[in-house]
C-alpha cells in the first residue's frame, strides 16, 4: 500500500526539476492549477499535457513509479468519466451501450474532466517527489513572509504542512503493517457483505489512530526537548536564493502560458 501512494514521498535526484528553487516550483504549479480550468480546446489540453509530460521527463523520476503511485486515483478518474458518459445528454448520439445512447458531448466532457483531474494529481505529486518536506516548508514560509506583519503564524502553518507531508508515507506503512497483522488473525477486509467489511475496518482504524496519536506525542516531546519555541528569532542553515536556472524556467513557463492563452481563442 505504501508503495502505491506517491503523495508525500521524496525521490532523491539531481535532475533539472530537483535543482529548481521550491518557490519556483510552487509558483508554476499554482499557475498550472489555475489555467487548467481555463482550457477549452483540444490544442490547449495538448499544451498542458505536453508541459506535464516534459516536467516528468526532466525530473528523471521513473514513469512506471509515478503510474504505480497513481493507482489509488485511477478508480476516481474512470468513475468520473463514466458518470459524464452516461449522464450528459447533449450533442449527437455517437453509439449505444446496451441500448443506452452515448452522446458526443458526453465523450468530450468526460475526457476533459478526467484529463484535468489526472494532470492536477500528476503535477502536484511531482512537487513532493522532487522537493524535500523541509524545502517545501522553507518555500511556503518565504512566500508568506509578508503576512507576519499582521501576526499570521506563517512558520507554524508551514511546519504543520511539512509534518503532514512527511507523515503520509509513514501512516501508509503503518496501515499496511496493521492490515497484515489483522489479516493473519483471520480478519477479512476484501470479501463478504458491505456491512461485514465495514465492521472489519474497525480493528484497523483503532490501532492506527492510537499509533498516530503516539507518534504526535513523541514528536511534540522531541521538539520541546530541543528547545523549539516557534518561528520567532529562528535562523536558517540554508537560505533560498533564485538562480539563473529558475529565471529561465520561469520565462519558459510564461511562454507556455502565452501560447496556451492564444490557443483558447
C-alpha positions in Angstrom: 0.0 0.0 0.0 2.8 2.4 0.9 4.5 1.8 -2.4 1.3 2.7 -4.3 1.0 6.2 -2.8 3.4 8.8 -4.0 1.9 11.8 -2.3 4.4 12.9 0.4 7.3 10.7 -0.9 10.5 12.2 -2.0 12.8 10.7 -4.6 16.4 11.9 -4.3 18.0 13.1 -7.5 20.0 15.8 -9.3 17.7 16.5 -12.2 16.7 19.9 -13.5 13.5 19.8 -11.6 15.2 18.8 -8.4 17.6 21.7 -8.7 14.9 24.3 -9.1 14.1 26.6 -6.2 11.0 25.2 -4.4 9.3 28.7 -4.6 9.7 28.5 -8.4 8.1 25.0 -8.5 5.2 26.0 -6.2 4.5 29.2 -8.2 4.5 27.3 -11.5 2.2 24.6 -10.1 -0.2 27.2 -8.7 -0.5 28.9 -12.1 -0.8 25.5 -13.7 -3.8 24.6 -11.4 -5.5 27.9 -12.3 -5.1 27.7 -16.1 -6.0 24.1 -16.4 -9.6 25.1 -15.6 -9.5 27.7 -18.4 -8.6 25.1 -21.1 -11.4 24.9 -23.7 -9.9 23.3 -26.8 -8.0 20.3 -27.9 -4.9 22.4 -28.5 -5.0 23.9 -25.1 -5.3 20.5 -23.4 -2.5 19.2 -25.6 -0.2 22.0 -24.5 -0.9 21.3 -20.8 -0.4 17.6 -21.3 2.9 18.2 -23.1 4.1 20.5 -20.3 3.2 17.9 -17.7 5.0 15.1 -19.6 8.0 17.3 -20.2 8.2 18.0 -16.4 8.1 14.3 -15.7 10.8 13.7 -18.2 13.1 16.4 -16.8 12.5 15.2 -13.3 14.1 11.8 -14.2 11.6 10.0 -11.9 10.7 6.7 -13.4 7.3 6.9 -15.2 6.5 3.4 -14.0 6.9 4.6 -10.4 4.6 7.5 -11.0 2.0 5.4 -12.7 2.1 2.9 -10.0 1.6 5.7 -7.4 -1.5 6.9 -9.3 -3.3 3.6 -8.9 -5.4 4.8 -6.0 -6.9 7.7 -8.1 -7.5 5.7 -11.3 -10.8 4.4 -10.0 -12.0 8.0 -9.3 -10.8 9.1 -12.8 -12.6 6.3 -14.5 -15.7 6.8 -12.4 -15.8 10.5 -13.3 -15.5 9.6 -17.0 -18.3 7.1 -16.8 -20.5 9.5 -14.9 -20.3 12.1 -17.7 -20.6 9.4 -20.3 -24.0 8.2 -19.1 -25.5 11.3 -17.6 -24.6 14.0 -20.2 -27.4 14.2 -22.9 -26.0 16.9 -25.2 -24.9 16.6 -28.8 -25.4 13.8 -31.3 -25.7 10.1 -30.5 -22.3 8.5 -31.3 -23.1 4.9 -30.4 -25.1 2.9 -27.9 -24.1 0.7 -25.0 -26.8 -1.8 -24.0 -29.4 0.4 -25.7 -28.1 3.4 -23.7 -27.3 6.3 -26.1 -23.8 7.9 -25.8 -23.7 11.5 -26.9 -20.7 13.4 -28.4 -20.7 16.0 -25.7 -20.6 13.2 -23.1 -17.4 11.9 -24.6 -15.8 15.3 -24.8 -16.8 16.5 -21.3 -15.9 13.1 -19.7 -12.4 13.2 -21.3 -11.8 16.8 -20.4 -12.7 16.4 -16.7 -10.8 13.2 -16.3 -7.7 14.6 -18.0 -7.9 17.7 -15.8 -8.0 15.5 -12.7 -5.2 13.3 -13.9 -2.9 16.3 -14.7 -3.6 18.0 -11.4 -2.7 14.9 -9.4 0.4 14.3 -11.6 1.8 17.8 -11.2 1.1 18.2 -7.5 2.7 14.7 -6.9 5.7 15.8 -8.9 6.3 18.6 -6.4 6.6 16.3 -3.5 8.6 13.7 -5.5 11.3 16.3 -6.4 11.2 18.5 -3.3 12.0 17.6 0.3 9.4 18.5 3.0 11.9 20.9 4.6 12.4 22.7 1.3 8.6 23.0 0.9 8.3 24.4 4.4 11.0 27.0 3.8 9.4 27.9 0.5 5.9 28.4 1.9 7.3 30.4 4.8 9.3 32.6 2.5 6.3 33.2 0.2 4.0 34.1 3.1 6.6 36.1 4.9 4.8 39.4 4.5 1.8 38.1 6.5 4.0 38.1 9.6 3.3 41.8 9.8 -0.3 41.1 10.7 0.8 38.4 13.2 -0.2 35.5 10.9 1.5 32.3 12.2 3.4 31.7 8.9 6.2 29.5 10.4 3.7 27.3 12.3 1.5 26.8 9.3 4.4 25.9 7.1 5.7 23.5 9.8 2.3 21.7 10.0 2.3 21.3 6.2 5.8 19.8 6.3 4.9 17.4 9.1 1.7 16.4 7.3 3.5 15.6 4.1 6.3 13.8 6.0 3.9 11.5 7.8 1.7 10.5 4.9 4.1 7.7 3.8 4.7 6.8 7.5 1.0 6.3 8.2 0.5 4.3 5.0 3.3 2.0 6.1 1.7 1.7 9.5 -1.6 0.9 7.9 0.0 -1.8 5.8 1.6 -3.4 8.8 -1.6 -3.4 10.9 -3.7 -4.7 8.0 -1.3 -7.6 7.5 -1.3 -8.3 11.3 -5.1 -8.3 11.4 -5.3 -10.5 8.2 -3.0 -13.0 9.9 -5.6 -13.2 12.7 -8.4 -14.0 10.3 -9.8 -10.6 9.6 -11.1 -10.3 6.0 -11.1 -6.8 4.5 -12.0 -7.7 0.9 -14.8 -10.2 0.8 -18.2 -10.6 2.3 -21.2 -8.2 2.6 -20.6 -4.5 2.8 -21.7 -4.3 6.4 -19.3 -7.0 7.5 -16.4 -5.3 5.6 -17.1 -2.0 7.3 -17.0 -3.8 10.7 -13.7 -5.4 9.7 -12.2 -1.9 9.2 -12.7 -1.1 12.9 -9.8 -3.3 14.1 -7.7 -1.5 11.5 -8.6 2.1 12.4 -8.4 1.8 16.2 -4.7 0.8 16.4 -3.9 3.2 13.5 -5.3 6.2 15.5 -3.6 5.1 18.6 -0.3 4.9 16.7 -0.8 8.3 15.1 -1.5 10.0 18.5 1.5 8.2 20.0 3.7 9.5 17.2 2.3 13.0 17.6 3.1 13.0 21.3 6.6 11.7 20.8 7.2 14.4 18.1 5.9 17.1 20.5 8.2 15.9 23.3 11.2 15.7 21.0 10.6 19.3 19.8 10.2 20.6 23.3 13.4 18.7 24.4 15.3 20.5 21.6 14.0 23.9 22.7 11.5 24.6 20.0 9.5 27.7 20.7 8.0 28.7 17.4 9.4 30.7 14.5 10.3 33.9 16.2 14.0 34.6 16.3 14.9 31.4 14.4 17.6 31.4 11.7 18.1 29.1 8.7 21.1 27.0 7.8 20.1 27.1 4.1 18.9 30.3 2.6 16.7 30.1 -0.5 18.2 32.0 -3.5 16.8 32.2 -7.0 19.3 31.1 -9.6 19.6 31.6 -13.4 18.0 28.2 -13.9 14.9 29.4 -12.0 14.6 32.5 -14.1 15.0 30.6 -17.4 12.4 28.0 -16.3 10.0 30.8 -15.2 10.4 32.5 -18.6 9.8 29.3 -20.4 6.6 28.7 -18.3 5.4 32.2 -19.2 5.9 31.5 -22.9 3.9 28.3 -22.5 1.2 30.3 -20.7 1.1 32.8 -23.6 0.8 30.0 -26.2 -1.9 28.4 -24.1 -3.9 31.6 -23.9 -3.6 32.1 -27.7 -4.8 28.5 -28.2 -8.0 29.2 -26.3 -9.2 31.8 -28.8 
